[in-house]
Amino acid sequence: MSRPGNLLFPPAVFSDKFDLDLETKTFVAEASDLRLMRTGPVYNDACDDGFRIVGKTNHMEAVFAFIGAEYDGSGEDITGFRYACVWPLKMKAVGYTALIVND
């Protein structure tokens, strides 16, 4: 599985920091559990931000790019930050996302 030429290696976090909701295809983690996690550029030809999730045992990886903040019902408070899978293409095609909950 080859990477696109413009795809960078953003900072990584191990998969055991996330719960995977298979029904919604969403990796979910609380921000306080990721307090040392960094993000970085995803593509070398775009202004974006993201990270990689790396399997703790199999070392497979997926790259996620920031797509937006999520708000509570009032629209005033941020409840989380949503990232979309951009690589591998198989995961992107079925709509995997990551949600960092603002706890």
DALINKA-V346999 format. One record per run of one state. SS is the DSSP state (H for helix, E for strand, C for the rest). FROM is the first residue (numbers start at 1). TO is the last residue. Records with the same first field share a line. If there is no record, write none. Layout:
SS = FROM-TO / FROM-TO
This chain:
C = 1-6 / 8-11 / 18-18 / 22-25 / 35-39 / 41-42 / 44-49 / 55-60 / 72-77 / 88-88 / 94-96 / 102-103
E = 7-7 / 12-14 / 19-21 / 26-30 / 40-40 / 43-43 / 50-54 / 61-71 / 78-87 / 97-101
H = 15-17 / 31-34 / 89-93
